[in-house]
């Protein structure tokens, strides 16, 4: 199974070999759940910004995963970029 991050402009980034499916939560919904601006979530998901611990913890909780799992997925995105 692949993890997918959907972006408002219709672009999709896929992270291979993942047991986590993010496809049901888009960038806008994730930003709203995390209490941060959509552009910040975009920068984090594109590997252009590292989240603060608070933001990472909130993102992980919103996605229903651990911080370690989130960190691994974001590292995969950065490596693929």
N, C-alpha and C positions, 0 to 999 in steps of 0.2 A: 504494500500500500504506500502511496505517496502522500506527503503533506503538501497542501496547496494554500498559498496566500493569494487571495483575490484582491485586486485593486480597483478603485472606482473607474479608472479609465479602461477597464476591461483586460488589463494585463495580468497574467497569472505567473507566479514563480512556483516551481515545483521542487520540493526537496525529496530526493529519492530515499528508498529504504527506510521509510518512517512507519511506525505503527500508530502515528497520530494523524488524524485527518482534520485539518483546519478549514476545509472547504465550505462549511456551513456558517462561517463567521467572516464577514468582509471587514475591510480596513476601518470603515466608518463605525460599524457596530463595536469593533474591538476598542477603538479610541474612546467611544462613549462609555463602555464598560470600565475602562481604565482611568477615565477622568483626565485624559490628555488630549491635545489637539491631534487631529487626523494627520497633519503633516509630520508630526513627531513619530507617530506609528509608522508612517511611510518610510521615514529615514531609518528607523530601527529595522524594519522588515527588508529594506534594501541593503542593509549592512553598512549604511553611511553614518550611523550614530549608535553608540552603545547606550542601552537604557540604564537609568539609575537603578539601584537595588529596589527601591520602592516601586518604580514602574515595572521592572521585571517581575516582581512578586505579584503585582496586580494583574499583569498580562498572563502570567502562568495560572493564576486563580481563575481568570476569565475563560481561559482555554481548557481548564480542567486538567492541567499537567503540573509536574513539579518544576522547580527552578532549574534543576539539572537537565531535565528534558528540554525546556525552553532554551537554555544556554547551548545545548548540543545542536538544536535546530537552527538557531541564529548563527552558530559557527559554520554550519553547512551552507547557509545562504551566503555568508561572507566568502567562503572558499569557492563557491560556484560563481560568484560575481567577477 
